[in-house]
């Protein structure tokens, strides 16, 4: 449903910013061009869960880690 790269920013809360380009890249991989993401609420849940990942783990985080440790909705 969400297809433009800039649309991932819709999942940020007011005043939030991306802690790193990698955080944005992970959130984009899960939330954009994904037919299971049909609402803005789901997109926001994805973004907020990715933001919970510490910077030292973002390059190694797995989908299972996101779902179990960081409360990401399962959209895969």
PDB file of N, H, CA, C and O in Angstrom:
ATOM      1  N   UNK A   1       0.815  -1.189   0.000  1.00  0.00           N
ATOM      2  CA  UNK A   1       0.000   0.000   0.000  1.00  0.00           C
ATOM      3  C   UNK A   1       0.863   1.259   0.000  1.00  0.00           C
ATOM      4  O   UNK A   1       0.542   2.223  -0.695  1.00  0.00           O
ATOM      5  N   UNK A   2       1.938   1.266   0.757  1.00  0.00           N
ATOM      6  H   UNK A   2       2.199   0.483   1.321  1.00  0.00           H
ATOM      7  CA  UNK A   2       2.822   2.425   0.828  1.00  0.00           C
ATOM      8  C   UNK A   2       4.019   2.141  -0.067  1.00  0.00           C
ATOM      9  O   UNK A   2       4.755   1.183   0.169  1.00  0.00           O
ATOM     10  N   UNK A   3       4.221   2.966  -1.093  1.00  0.00           N
ATOM     11  H   UNK A   3       3.624   3.744  -1.284  1.00  0.00           H
ATOM     12  CA  UNK A   3       5.219   2.602  -2.093  1.00  0.00           C
ATOM     13  C   UNK A   3       6.337   3.616  -2.286  1.00  0.00           C
ATOM     14  O   UNK A   3       7.399   3.258  -2.797  1.00  0.00           O
ATOM     15  N   UNK A   4       6.134   4.854  -1.899  1.00  0.00           N
ATOM     16  H   UNK A   4       5.272   5.145  -1.484  1.00  0.00           H
ATOM     17  CA  UNK A   4       7.169   5.863  -2.087  1.00  0.00           C
ATOM     18  C   UNK A   4       8.109   5.863  -0.887  1.00  0.00           C
ATOM     19  O   UNK A   4       7.649   5.762   0.251  1.00  0.00           O
ATOM     20  N   UNK A   5       9.412   5.974  -1.116  1.00  0.00           N
ATOM     21  H   UNK A   5       9.786   6.056  -2.039  1.00  0.00           H
ATOM     22  CA  UNK A   5      10.372   5.929   0.008  1.00  0.00           C
ATOM     23  C   UNK A   5      10.068   6.930   1.122  1.00  0.00           C
ATOM     24  O   UNK A   5      10.293   6.630   2.295  1.00  0.00           O
ATOM     25  N   UNK A   6       9.569   8.096   0.779  1.00  0.00           N
ATOM     26  H   UNK A   6       9.386   8.340  -0.173  1.00  0.00           H
ATOM     27  CA  UNK A   6       9.287   9.122   1.781  1.00  0.00           C
ATOM     28  C   UNK A   6       8.129   8.741   2.691  1.00  0.00           C
ATOM     29  O   UNK A   6       7.987   9.289   3.785  1.00  0.00           O
ATOM     30  N   UNK A   7       7.308   7.808   2.245  1.00  0.00           N
ATOM     31  H   UNK A   7       7.423   7.363   1.357  1.00  0.00           H
ATOM     32  CA  UNK A   7       6.122   7.432   3.017  1.00  0.00           C
ATOM     33  C   UNK A   7       6.488   6.738   4.324  1.00  0.00           C
ATOM     34  O   UNK A   7       5.664   6.695   5.238  1.00  0.00           O
ATOM     35  N   UNK A   8       7.686   6.199   4.442  1.00  0.00           N
ATOM     36  H   UNK A   8       8.355   6.234   3.700  1.00  0.00           H
ATOM     37  CA  UNK A   8       8.088   5.543   5.680  1.00  0.00           C
ATOM     38  C   UNK A   8       8.098   6.528   6.835  1.00  0.00           C
ATOM     39  O   UNK A   8       7.920   6.140   7.990  1.00  0.00           O
ATOM     40  N   UNK A   9       8.306   7.804   6.527  1.00  0.00           N
ATOM     41  H   UNK A   9       8.450   8.119   5.589  1.00  0.00           H
ATOM     42  CA  UNK A   9       8.312   8.837   7.573  1.00  0.00           C
ATOM     43  C   UNK A   9       6.941   9.019   8.216  1.00  0.00           C
ATOM     44  O   UNK A   9       6.842   9.621   9.285  1.00  0.00           O
ATOM     45  N   UNK A  10       5.889   8.513   7.589  1.00  0.00           N
ATOM     46  H   UNK A  10       5.970   8.023   6.721  1.00  0.00           H
ATOM     47  CA  UNK A  10       4.549   8.592   8.176  1.00  0.00           C
ATOM     48  C   UNK A  10       4.472   7.780   9.471  1.00  0.00           C
ATOM     49  O   UNK A  10       3.567   7.996  10.277  1.00  0.00           O
ATOM     50  N   UNK A  11       5.398   6.859   9.680  1.00  0.00           N
ATOM     51  H   UNK A  11       6.133   6.684   9.025  1.00  0.00           H
ATOM     52  CA  UNK A  11       5.410   6.045  10.884  1.00  0.00           C
ATOM     53  C   UNK A  11       6.116   6.688  12.061  1.00  0.00           C
ATOM     54  O   UNK A  11       6.098   6.155  13.171  1.00  0.00           O
ATOM     55  N   UNK A  12       6.734   7.827  11.821  1.00  0.00           N
ATOM     56  H   UNK A  12       6.749   8.260  10.919  1.00  0.00           H
ATOM     57  CA  UNK A  12       7.393   8.555  12.911  1.00  0.00           C
ATOM     58  C   UNK A  12       6.373   9.366  13.688  1.00  0.00           C
ATOM     59  O   UNK A  12       5.438   9.915  13.105  1.00  0.00           O
ATOM     60  N   UNK A  13       6.544   9.444  14.990  1.00  0.00           N
ATOM     61  H   UNK A  13       7.304   8.998  15.464  1.00  0.00           H
ATOM     62  CA  UNK A  13       5.706  10.325  15.801  1.00  0.00           C
ATOM     63  C   UNK A  13       6.222  11.748  15.661  1.00  0.00           C
ATOM     64  O   UNK A  13       7.353  11.968  15.228  1.00  0.00           O
ATOM     65  N   UNK A  14       5.403  12.696  16.022  1.00  0.00           N
ATOM     66  H   UNK A  14       4.484  12.518  16.374  1.00  0.00           H
ATOM     67  CA  UNK A  14       5.778  14.101  15.919  1.00  0.00           C
ATOM     68  C   UNK A  14       7.062  14.345  16.705  1.00  0.00           C
ATOM     69  O   UNK A  14       7.164  13.974  17.874  1.00  0.00           O
ATOM     70  N   UNK A  15       8.030  14.964  16.061  1.00  0.00           N
ATOM     71  H   UNK A  15       7.948  15.265  15.111  1.00  0.00           H
ATOM     72  CA  UNK A  15       9.296  15.288  16.689  1.00  0.00           C
ATOM     73  C   UNK A  15      10.336  14.178  16.630  1.00  0.00           C
ATOM     74  O   UNK A  15      11.487  14.391  17.013  1.00  0.00           O
ATOM     75  N   UNK A  16       9.951  13.002  16.160  1.00  0.00           N
ATOM     76  H   UNK A  16       9.017  12.829  15.849  1.00  0.00           H
ATOM     77  CA  UNK A  16      10.915  11.902  16.052  1.00  0.00           C
ATOM     78  C   UNK A  16      11.727  12.025  14.781  1.00  0.00           C
ATOM     79  O   UNK A  16      11.284  12.609  13.792  1.00  0.00           O
ATOM     80  N   UNK A  17      12.913  11.469  14.824  1.00  0.00           N
ATOM     81  H   UNK A  17      13.273  10.994  15.628  1.00  0.00           H
ATOM     82  CA  UNK A  17      13.768  11.395  13.654  1.00  0.00           C
ATOM     83  C   UNK A  17      14.428  10.031  13.660  1.00  0.00           C
ATOM     84  O   UNK A  17      14.408   9.329  14.671  1.00  0.00           O
ATOM     85  N   UNK A  18      15.008   9.657  12.545  1.00  0.00           N
ATOM     86  H   UNK A  18      15.024  10.227  11.723  1.00  0.00           H
ATOM     87  CA  UNK A  18      15.686   8.369  12.435  1.00  0.00           C
ATOM     88  C   UNK A  18      17.021   8.437  13.156  1.00  0.00           C
ATOM     89  O   UNK A  18      17.796   9.365  12.923  1.00  0.00           O
ATOM     90  N   UNK A  19      17.311   7.465  14.037  1.00  0.00           N
ATOM     91  H   UNK A  19      16.682   6.712  14.227  1.00  0.00           H
ATOM     92  CA  UNK A  19      18.603   7.479  14.720  1.00  0.00           C
ATOM     93  C   UNK A  19      19.775   7.174  13.791  1.00  0.00           C
ATOM     94  O   UNK A  19      20.912   7.558  14.068  1.00  0.00           O
ATOM     95  N   UNK A  20      19.493   6.482  12.690  1.00  0.00           N
ATOM     96  H   UNK A  20      18.570   6.171  12.464  1.00  0.00           H
ATOM     97  CA  UNK A  20      20.551   6.169  11.723  1.00  0.00           C
ATOM     98  C   UNK A  20      19.901   5.847  10.376  1.00  0.00           C
ATOM     99  O   UNK A  20      18.717   5.512  10.328  1.00  0.00           O
ATOM    100  N   UNK A  21      20.647   5.943   9.304  1.00  0.00           N
ATOM    101  H   UNK A  21      21.609   6.215   9.343  1.00  0.00           H
ATOM    102  CA  UNK A  21      20.117   5.553   7.997  1.00  0.00           C
ATOM    103  C   UNK A  21      19.741   4.068   7.966  1.00  0.00           C
ATOM    104  O   UNK A  21      18.835   3.668   7.234  1.00  0.00           O
ATOM    105  N   UNK A  22      20.437   3.261   8.756  1.00  0.00           N
ATOM    106  H   UNK A  22      21.173   3.586   9.350  1.00  0.00           H
ATOM    107  CA  UNK A  22      20.142   1.830   8.789  1.00  0.00           C
ATOM    108  C   UNK A  22      18.765   1.553   9.388  1.00  0.00           C
ATOM    109  O   UNK A  22      18.056   0.658   8.927  1.00  0.00           O
ATOM    110  N   UNK A  23      18.386   2.314  10.409  1.00  0.00           N
ATOM    111  H   UNK A  23      18.962   3.040  10.783  1.00  0.00           H
ATOM    112  CA  UNK A  23      17.054   2.158  10.991  1.00  0.00           C
ATOM    113  C   UNK A  23      15.979   2.431   9.936  1.00  0.00           C
ATOM    114  O   UNK A  23      15.002   1.692   9.815  1.00  0.00           O
ATOM    115  N   UNK A  24      16.180   3.489   9.193  1.00  0.00           N
ATOM    116  H   UNK A  24      16.973   4.090   9.291  1.00  0.00           H
ATOM    117  CA  UNK A  24      15.212   3.830   8.147  1.00  0.00           C
ATOM    118  C   UNK A  24      15.180   2.753   7.063  1.00  0.00           C
ATOM    119  O   UNK A  24      14.114   2.423   6.542  1.00  0.00           O
ATOM    120  N   UNK A  25      16.330   2.217   6.731  1.00  0.00           N
ATOM    121  H   UNK A  25      17.196   2.486   7.155  1.00  0.00           H
ATOM    122  CA  UNK A  25      16.411   1.184   5.701  1.00  0.00           C
ATOM    123  C   UNK A  25      15.688  -0.093   6.140  1.00  0.00           C
ATOM    124  O   UNK A  25      14.980  -0.702   5.338  1.00  0.00           O
ATOM    125  N   UNK A  26      15.856  -0.502   7.393  1.00  0.00           N
ATOM    126  H   UNK A  26      16.431  -0.007   8.044  1.00  0.00           H
ATOM    127  CA  UNK A  26      15.185  -1.697   7.896  1.00  0.00           C
ATOM    128  C   UNK A  26      13.671  -1.480   7.910  1.00  0.00           C
ATOM    129  O   UNK A  26      12.912  -2.343   7.470  1.00  0.00           O
ATOM    130  N   UNK A  27      13.239  -0.332   8.413  1.00  0.00           N
ATOM    131  H   UNK A  27      13.856   0.369   8.771  1.00  0.00           H
ATOM    132  CA  UNK A  27      11.804  -0.040   8.455  1.00  0.00           C
ATOM    133  C   UNK A  27      11.218   0.001   7.048  1.00  0.00           C
ATOM    134  O   UNK A  27      10.109  -0.484   6.821  1.00  0.00           O
ATOM    135  N   UNK A  28      11.951   0.571   6.111  1.00  0.00           N
ATOM    136  H   UNK A  28      12.852   0.965   6.295  1.00  0.00           H
ATOM    137  CA  UNK A  28      11.481   0.649   4.730  1.00  0.00           C
ATOM    138  C   UNK A  28      11.362  -0.740   4.107  1.00  0.00           C
ATOM    139  O   UNK A  28      10.416  -1.019   3.370  1.00  0.00           O
ATOM    140  N   UNK A  29      12.317  -1.599   4.407  1.00  0.00           N
ATOM    141  H   UNK A  29      13.085  -1.373   5.006  1.00  0.00           H
ATOM    142  CA  UNK A  29      12.276  -2.955   3.854  1.00  0.00           C
ATOM    143  C   UNK A  29      11.043  -3.709   4.328  1.00  0.00           C
ATOM    144  O   UNK A  29      10.480  -4.511   3.584  1.00  0.00           O
ATOM    145  N   UNK A  30      10.623  -3.456   5.556  1.00  0.00           N
ATOM    146  H   UNK A  30      11.081  -2.804   6.161  1.00  0.00           H
ATOM    147  CA  UNK A  30       9.455  -4.141   6.095  1.00  0.00           C
ATOM    148  C   UNK A  30       8.137  -3.454   5.740  1.00  0.00           C
ATOM    149  O   UNK A  30       7.128  -4.122   5.513  1.00  0.00           O
ATOM    150  N   UNK A  31       8.146  -2.141   5.693  1.00  0.00           N
ATOM    151  H   UNK A  31       8.966  -1.599   5.877  1.00  0.00           H
ATOM    152  CA  UNK A  31       6.885  -1.412   5.598  1.00  0.00           C
ATOM    153  C   UNK A  31       6.465  -0.943   4.227  1.00  0.00           C
ATOM    154  O   UNK A  31       5.283  -0.690   3.996  1.00  0.00           O
ATOM    155  N   UNK A  32       7.408  -0.820   3.311  1.00  0.00           N
ATOM    156  H   UNK A  32       8.368  -1.025   3.498  1.00  0.00           H
ATOM    157  CA  UNK A  32       7.071  -0.294   1.993  1.00  0.00           C
ATOM    158  C   UNK A  32       6.934  -1.425   0.986  1.00  0.00           C
ATOM    159  O   UNK A  32       7.638  -2.432   1.067  1.00  0.00           O
ATOM    160  N   UNK A  33       6.038  -1.254   0.054  1.00  0.00           N
ATOM    161  H   UNK A  33       5.466  -0.436  -0.012  1.00  0.00           H
ATOM    162  CA  UNK A  33       5.765  -2.232  -1.000  1.00  0.00           C
ATOM    163  C   UNK A  33       5.471  -3.613  -0.411  1.00  0.00           C
ATOM    164  O   UNK A  33       5.850  -4.636  -0.982  1.00  0.00           O
ATOM    165  N   UNK A  34       4.802  -3.627   0.719  1.00  0.00           N
ATOM    166  H   UNK A  34       4.495  -2.796   1.182  1.00  0.00           H
ATOM    167  CA  UNK A  34       4.435  -4.852   1.401  1.00  0.00           C
ATOM    168  C   UNK A  34       2.909  -4.926   1.430  1.00  0.00           C
ATOM    169  O   UNK A  34       2.258  -4.098   2.068  1.00  0.00           O
ATOM    170  N   UNK A  35       2.347  -5.899   0.750  1.00  0.00           N
ATOM    171  H   UNK A  35       2.876  -6.571   0.232  1.00  0.00           H
ATOM    172  CA  UNK A  35       0.891  -5.981   0.632  1.00  0.00           C
ATOM    173  C   UNK A  35       0.203  -6.301   1.962  1.00  0.00           C
ATOM    174  O   UNK A  35      -1.015  -6.158   2.068  1.00  0.00           O
ATOM    175  N   UNK A  36       0.956  -6.729   2.973  1.00  0.00           N
ATOM    176  H   UNK A  36       1.946  -6.845   2.887  1.00  0.00           H
ATOM    177  CA  UNK A  36       0.376  -6.988   4.290  1.00  0.00           C
ATOM    178  C   UNK A  36       0.253  -5.723   5.131  1.00  0.00           C
ATOM    179  O   UNK A  36      -0.423  -5.726   6.160  1.00  0.00           O
ATOM    180  N   UNK A  37       0.892  -4.661   4.710  1.00  0.00           N
ATOM    181  H   UNK A  37       1.442  -4.659   3.874  1.00  0.00           H
ATOM    182  CA  UNK A  37       0.820  -3.387   5.431  1.00  0.00           C
ATOM    183  C   UNK A  37      -0.255  -2.548   4.755  1.00  0.00           C
ATOM    184  O   UNK A  37      -0.020  -1.907   3.730  1.00  0.00           O
ATOM    185  N   UNK A  38      -1.450  -2.568   5.362  1.00  0.00           N
ATOM    186  H   UNK A  38      -1.641  -3.088   6.194  1.00  0.00           H
ATOM    187  CA  UNK A  38      -2.594  -1.918   4.729  1.00  0.00           C
ATOM    188  C   UNK A  38      -3.068  -0.665   5.455  1.00  0.00           C
ATOM    189  O   UNK A  38      -3.899   0.076   4.930  1.00  0.00           O
ATOM    190  N   UNK A  39      -2.553  -0.422   6.648  1.00  0.00           N
ATOM    191  H   UNK A  39      -1.877  -1.024   7.075  1.00  0.00           H
ATOM    192  CA  UNK A  39      -2.989   0.763   7.397  1.00  0.00           C
ATOM    193  C   UNK A  39      -1.789   1.546   7.902  1.00  0.00           C
ATOM    194  O   UNK A  39      -0.684   1.022   8.047  1.00  0.00           O
ATOM    195  N   UNK A  40      -2.043   2.792   8.160  1.00  0.00           N
ATOM    196  H   UNK A  40      -2.941   3.217   8.042  1.00  0.00           H
ATOM    197  CA  UNK A  40      -0.977   3.645   8.718  1.00  0.00           C
ATOM    198  C   UNK A  40      -0.605   3.177  10.114  1.00  0.00           C
ATOM    199  O   UNK A  40       0.552   3.295  10.519  1.00  0.00           O
ATOM    200  N   UNK A  41      -1.571   2.646  10.853  1.00  0.00           N
ATOM    201  H   UNK A  41      -2.510   2.550  10.524  1.00  0.00           H
ATOM    202  CA  UNK A  41      -1.269   2.143  12.189  1.00  0.00           C
ATOM    203  C   UNK A  41      -0.235   1.017  12.130  1.00  0.00           C
ATOM    204  O   UNK A  41       0.677   0.968  12.955  1.00  0.00           O
ATOM    205  N   UNK A  42      -0.371   0.124  11.169  1.00  0.00           N
ATOM    206  H   UNK A  42      -1.112   0.163  10.498  1.00  0.00           H
ATOM    207  CA  UNK A  42       0.594  -0.960  11.020  1.00  0.00           C
ATOM    208  C   UNK A  42       1.955  -0.408  10.631  1.00  0.00           C
ATOM    209  O   UNK A  42       2.980  -0.841  11.157  1.00  0.00           O
ATOM    210  N   UNK A  43       1.967   0.544   9.713  1.00  0.00           N
ATOM    211  H   UNK A  43       1.134   0.895   9.286  1.00  0.00           H
ATOM    212  CA  UNK A  43       3.220   1.170   9.317  1.00  0.00           C
ATOM    213  C   UNK A  43       3.893   1.820  10.527  1.00  0.00           C
ATOM    214  O   UNK A  43       5.105   1.701  10.703  1.00  0.00           O
ATOM    215  N   UNK A  44       3.119   2.496  11.347  1.00  0.00           N
ATOM    216  H   UNK A  44       2.134   2.592  11.204  1.00  0.00           H
ATOM    217  CA  UNK A  44       3.648   3.136  12.547  1.00  0.00           C
ATOM    218  C   UNK A  44       4.188   2.104  13.530  1.00  0.00           C
ATOM    219  O   UNK A  44       5.241   2.318  14.129  1.00  0.00           O
ATOM    220  N   UNK A  45       3.489   0.999  13.702  1.00  0.00           N
ATOM    221  H   UNK A  45       2.633   0.826  13.215  1.00  0.00           H
ATOM    222  CA  UNK A  45       3.977  -0.060  14.595  1.00  0.00           C
ATOM    223  C   UNK A  45       5.323  -0.600  14.119  1.00  0.00           C
ATOM    224  O   UNK A  45       6.217  -0.853  14.927  1.00  0.00           O
ATOM    225  N   UNK A  46       5.462  -0.773  12.821  1.00  0.00           N
ATOM    226  H   UNK A  46       4.736  -0.567  12.165  1.00  0.00           H
ATOM    227  CA  UNK A  46       6.730  -1.255  12.259  1.00  0.00           C
ATOM    228  C   UNK A  46       7.840  -0.266  12.551  1.00  0.00           C
ATOM    229  O   UNK A  46       8.896  -0.637  13.063  1.00  0.00           O
ATOM    230  N   UNK A  47       7.599   0.989  12.225  1.00  0.00           N
ATOM    231  H   UNK A  47       6.741   1.291  11.809  1.00  0.00           H
ATOM    232  CA  UNK A  47       8.621   2.030  12.430  1.00  0.00           C
ATOM    233  C   UNK A  47       8.998   2.128  13.899  1.00  0.00           C
ATOM    234  O   UNK A  47      10.182   2.190  14.231  1.00  0.00           O
ATOM    235  N   UNK A  48       8.015   2.144  14.777  1.00  0.00           N
ATOM    236  H   UNK A  48       7.054   2.093  14.508  1.00  0.00           H
ATOM    237  CA  UNK A  48       8.304   2.293  16.200  1.00  0.00           C
ATOM    238  C   UNK A  48       9.079   1.094  16.746  1.00  0.00           C
ATOM    239  O   UNK A  48       9.928   1.253  17.624  1.00  0.00           O
ATOM    240  N   UNK A  49       8.797  -0.092  16.238  1.00  0.00           N
ATOM    241  H   UNK A  49       8.108  -0.221  15.525  1.00  0.00           H
ATOM    242  CA  UNK A  49       9.545  -1.265  16.698  1.00  0.00           C
ATOM    243  C   UNK A  49      10.989  -1.208  16.210  1.00  0.00           C
ATOM    244  O   UNK A  49      11.902  -1.586  16.944  1.00  0.00           O
ATOM    245  N   UNK A  50      11.206  -0.743  14.990  1.00  0.00           N
ATOM    246  H   UNK A  50      10.464  -0.435  14.394  1.00  0.00           H
ATOM    247  CA  UNK A  50      12.570  -0.622  14.467  1.00  0.00           C
ATOM    248  C   UNK A  50      13.337   0.445  15.257  1.00  0.00           C
ATOM    249  O   UNK A  50      14.537   0.295  15.487  1.00  0.00           O
ATOM    250  N   UNK A  51      12.674   1.492  15.663  1.00  0.00           N
ATOM    251  H   UNK A  51      11.699   1.614  15.476  1.00  0.00           H
ATOM    252  CA  UNK A  51      13.334   2.537  16.446  1.00  0.00           C
ATOM    253  C   UNK A  51      13.790   2.032  17.814  1.00  0.00           C
ATOM    254  O   UNK A  51      14.691   2.614  18.417  1.00  0.00           O
ATOM    255  N   UNK A  52      13.177   0.955  18.309  1.00  0.00           N
ATOM    256  H   UNK A  52      12.445   0.482  17.819  1.00  0.00           H
ATOM    257  CA  UNK A  52      13.579   0.379  19.596  1.00  0.00           C
ATOM    258  C   UNK A  52      14.896  -0.399  19.508  1.00  0.00           C
ATOM    259  O   UNK A  52      15.519  -0.678  20.532  1.00  0.00           O
ATOM    260  N   UNK A  53      15.315  -0.745  18.308  1.00  0.00           N
ATOM    261  H   UNK A  53      14.809  -0.518  17.476  1.00  0.00           H
ATOM    262  CA  UNK A  53      16.539  -1.533  18.135  1.00  0.00           C
ATOM    263  C   UNK A  53      17.750  -0.652  18.424  1.00  0.00           C
ATOM    264  O   UNK A  53      17.896   0.418  17.833  1.00  0.00           O
ATOM    265  N   UNK A  54      18.612  -1.095  19.327  1.00  0.00           N
ATOM    266  H   UNK A  54      18.493  -1.964  19.808  1.00  0.00           H
ATOM    267  CA  UNK A  54      19.822  -0.304  19.609  1.00  0.00           C
ATOM    268  C   UNK A  54      20.695  -0.180  18.359  1.00  0.00           C
ATOM    269  O   UNK A  54      20.730  -1.079  17.519  1.00  0.00           O
ATOM    270  N   UNK A  55      21.389   0.933  18.255  1.00  0.00           N
ATOM    271  H   UNK A  55      21.361   1.663  18.938  1.00  0.00           H
ATOM    272  CA  UNK A  55      22.222   1.207  17.082  1.00  0.00           C
ATOM    273  C   UNK A  55      23.264   0.124  16.846  1.00  0.00           C
ATOM    274  O   UNK A  55      23.605  -0.171  15.701  1.00  0.00           O
ATOM    275  N   UNK A  56      23.770  -0.468  17.915  1.00  0.00           N
ATOM    276  H   UNK A  56      23.493  -0.228  18.846  1.00  0.00           H
ATOM    277  CA  UNK A  56      24.800  -1.492  17.746  1.00  0.00           C
ATOM    278  C   UNK A  56      24.243  -2.832  17.263  1.00  0.00           C
ATOM    279  O   UNK A  56      25.009  -3.746  16.960  1.00  0.00           O
ATOM    280  N   UNK A  57      22.914  -2.953  17.189  1.00  0.00           N
ATOM    281  H   UNK A  57      22.292  -2.209  17.435  1.00  0.00           H
ATOM    282  CA  UNK A  57      22.302  -4.203  16.715  1.00  0.00           C
ATOM    283  C   UNK A  57      21.570  -4.057  15.387  1.00  0.00           C
ATOM    284  O   UNK A  57      21.180  -5.059  14.787  1.00  0.00           O
ATOM    285  N   UNK A  58      21.379  -2.839  14.923  1.00  0.00           N
ATOM    286  H   UNK A  58      21.696  -2.025  15.410  1.00  0.00           H
ATOM    287  CA  UNK A  58      20.518  -2.632  13.760  1.00  0.00           C
ATOM    288  C   UNK A  58      21.023  -3.343  12.511  1.00  0.00           C
ATOM    289  O   UNK A  58      20.216  -3.769  11.684  1.00  0.00           O
ATOM    290  N   UNK A  59      22.312  -3.481  12.355  1.00  0.00           N
ATOM    291  H   UNK A  59      22.968  -3.135  13.026  1.00  0.00           H
ATOM    292  CA  UNK A  59      22.837  -4.145  11.160  1.00  0.00           C
ATOM    293  C   UNK A  59      22.734  -5.659  11.254  1.00  0.00           C
ATOM    294  O   UNK A  59      22.914  -6.347  10.249  1.00  0.00           O
ATOM    295  N   UNK A  60      22.450  -6.193  12.429  1.00  0.00           N
ATOM    296  H   UNK A  60      22.304  -5.634  13.245  1.00  0.00           H
ATOM    297  CA  UNK A  60      22.384  -7.640  12.621  1.00  0.00           C
ATOM    298  C   UNK A  60      20.994  -8.145  13.000  1.00  0.00           C
ATOM    299  O   UNK A  60      20.785  -9.353  13.110  1.00  0.00           O
ATOM    300  N   UNK A  61      20.044  -7.236  13.200  1.00  0.00           N
ATOM    301  H   UNK A  61      20.214  -6.254  13.111  1.00  0.00           H
ATOM    302  CA  UNK A  61      18.719  -7.636  13.661  1.00  0.00           C
ATOM    303  C   UNK A  61      18.019  -8.491  12.595  1.00  0.00           C
ATOM    304  O   UNK A  61      18.120  -8.221  11.398  1.00  0.00           O
ATOM    305  N   UNK A  62      17.311  -9.523  13.055  1.00  0.00           N
ATOM    306  H   UNK A  62      17.228  -9.743  14.027  1.00  0.00           H
ATOM    307  CA  UNK A  62      16.564 -10.391  12.142  1.00  0.00           C
ATOM    308  C   UNK A  62      15.074 -10.106  12.275  1.00  0.00           C
ATOM    309  O   UNK A  62      14.642  -9.426  13.206  1.00  0.00           O
ATOM    310  N   UNK A  63      14.311 -10.622  11.354  1.00  0.00           N
ATOM    311  H   UNK A  63      14.662 -11.174  10.598  1.00  0.00           H
ATOM    312  CA  UNK A  63      12.860 -10.469  11.416  1.00  0.00           C
ATOM    313  C   UNK A  63      12.319 -11.100  12.698  1.00  0.00           C
ATOM    314  O   UNK A  63      11.428 -10.541  13.338  1.00  0.00           O
ATOM    315  N   UNK A  64      12.849 -12.248  13.069  1.00  0.00           N
ATOM    316  H   UNK A  64      13.573 -12.701  12.549  1.00  0.00           H
ATOM    317  CA  UNK A  64      12.412 -12.894  14.310  1.00  0.00           C
ATOM    318  C   UNK A  64      12.739 -12.045  15.526  1.00  0.00           C
ATOM    319  O   UNK A  64      11.931 -11.946  16.450  1.00  0.00           O
ATOM    320  N   UNK A  65      13.921 -11.429  15.535  1.00  0.00           N
ATOM    321  H   UNK A  65      14.577 -11.510  14.784  1.00  0.00           H
ATOM    322  CA  UNK A  65      14.281 -10.515  16.628  1.00  0.00           C
ATOM    323  C   UNK A  65      13.285  -9.369  16.715  1.00  0.00           C
ATOM    324  O   UNK A  65      12.823  -9.013  17.799  1.00  0.00           O
ATOM    325  N   UNK A  66      12.962  -8.800  15.574  1.00  0.00           N
ATOM    326  H   UNK A  66      13.337  -9.089  14.693  1.00  0.00           H
ATOM    327  CA  UNK A  66      12.022  -7.674  15.556  1.00  0.00           C
ATOM    328  C   UNK A  66      10.672  -8.074  16.126  1.00  0.00           C
ATOM    329  O   UNK A  66      10.068  -7.321  16.890  1.00  0.00           O
ATOM    330  N   UNK A  67      10.197  -9.254  15.760  1.00  0.00           N
ATOM    331  H   UNK A  67      10.687  -9.866  15.139  1.00  0.00           H
ATOM    332  CA  UNK A  67       8.886  -9.709  16.225  1.00  0.00           C
ATOM    333  C   UNK A  67       8.902 -10.051  17.715  1.00  0.00           C
ATOM    334  O   UNK A  67       7.979  -9.684  18.442  1.00  0.00           O
ATOM    335  N   UNK A  68       9.935 -10.745  18.170  1.00  0.00           N
ATOM    336  H   UNK A  68      10.685 -11.042  17.579  1.00  0.00           H
ATOM    337  CA  UNK A  68       9.926 -11.227  19.547  1.00  0.00           C
ATOM    338  C   UNK A  68      10.462 -10.215  20.551  1.00  0.00           C
ATOM    339  O   UNK A  68       9.886 -10.055  21.627  1.00  0.00           O
ATOM    340  N   UNK A  69      11.536  -9.539  20.225  1.00  0.00           N
ATOM    341  H   UNK A  69      12.004  -9.669  19.351  1.00  0.00           H
ATOM    342  CA  UNK A  69      12.149  -8.607  21.172  1.00  0.00           C
ATOM    343  C   UNK A  69      11.617  -7.185  21.082  1.00  0.00           C
ATOM    344  O   UNK A  69      11.530  -6.483  22.089  1.00  0.00           O
ATOM    345  N   UNK A  70      11.263  -6.766  19.877  1.00  0.00           N
ATOM    346  H   UNK A  70      11.334  -7.337  19.059  1.00  0.00           H
ATOM    347  CA  UNK A  70      10.950  -5.351  19.670  1.00  0.00           C
ATOM    348  C   UNK A  70       9.490  -5.104  19.280  1.00  0.00           C
ATOM    349  O   UNK A  70       9.131  -4.001  18.868  1.00  0.00           O
ATOM    350  N   UNK A  71       8.651  -6.139  19.414  1.00  0.00           N
ATOM    351  H   UNK A  71       8.943  -7.035  19.749  1.00  0.00           H
ATOM    352  CA  UNK A  71       7.192  -6.048  19.234  1.00  0.00           C
ATOM    353  C   UNK A  71       6.771  -5.537  17.850  1.00  0.00           C
ATOM    354  O   UNK A  71       5.824  -4.760  17.728  1.00  0.00           O
ATOM    355  N   UNK A  72       7.472  -5.975  16.830  1.00  0.00           N
ATOM    356  H   UNK A  72       8.241  -6.606  16.929  1.00  0.00           H
ATOM    357  CA  UNK A  72       7.096  -5.628  15.456  1.00  0.00           C
ATOM    358  C   UNK A  72       5.955  -6.537  15.008  1.00  0.00           C
ATOM    359  O   UNK A  72       6.002  -7.744  15.245  1.00  0.00           O
ATOM    360  N   UNK A  73       4.931  -5.977  14.365  1.00  0.00           N
ATOM    361  H   UNK A  73       4.892  -4.997  14.172  1.00  0.00           H
ATOM    362  CA  UNK A  73       3.877  -6.853  13.851  1.00  0.00           C
ATOM    363  C   UNK A  73       4.451  -7.761  12.758  1.00  0.00           C
ATOM    364  O   UNK A  73       5.302  -7.335  11.977  1.00  0.00           O
ATOM    365  N   UNK A  74       3.993  -8.985  12.708  1.00  0.00           N
ATOM    366  H   UNK A  74       3.302  -9.331  13.342  1.00  0.00           H
ATOM    367  CA  UNK A  74       4.478  -9.934  11.711  1.00  0.00           C
ATOM    368  C   UNK A  74       3.795  -9.619  10.381  1.00  0.00           C
ATOM    369  O   UNK A  74       2.599  -9.849  10.203  1.00  0.00           O
ATOM    370  N   UNK A  75       4.588  -9.091   9.463  1.00  0.00           N
ATOM    371  H   UNK A  75       5.559  -8.905   9.608  1.00  0.00           H
ATOM    372  CA  UNK A  75       4.074  -8.678   8.151  1.00  0.00           C
ATOM    373  C   UNK A  75       4.846  -9.349   7.030  1.00  0.00           C
ATOM    374  O   UNK A  75       4.994  -8.783   5.947  1.00  0.00           O
ATOM    375  N   UNK A  76       5.332 -10.537   7.283  1.00  0.00           N
ATOM    376  H   UNK A  76       5.212 -10.996   8.163  1.00  0.00           H
ATOM    377  CA  UNK A  76       6.098 -11.276   6.286  1.00  0.00           C
ATOM    378  C   UNK A  76       5.642 -12.703   6.245  1.00  0.00           C
ATOM    379  O   UNK A  76       6.168 -13.496   5.464  1.00  0.00           O
TER     380      UNK A  76
END
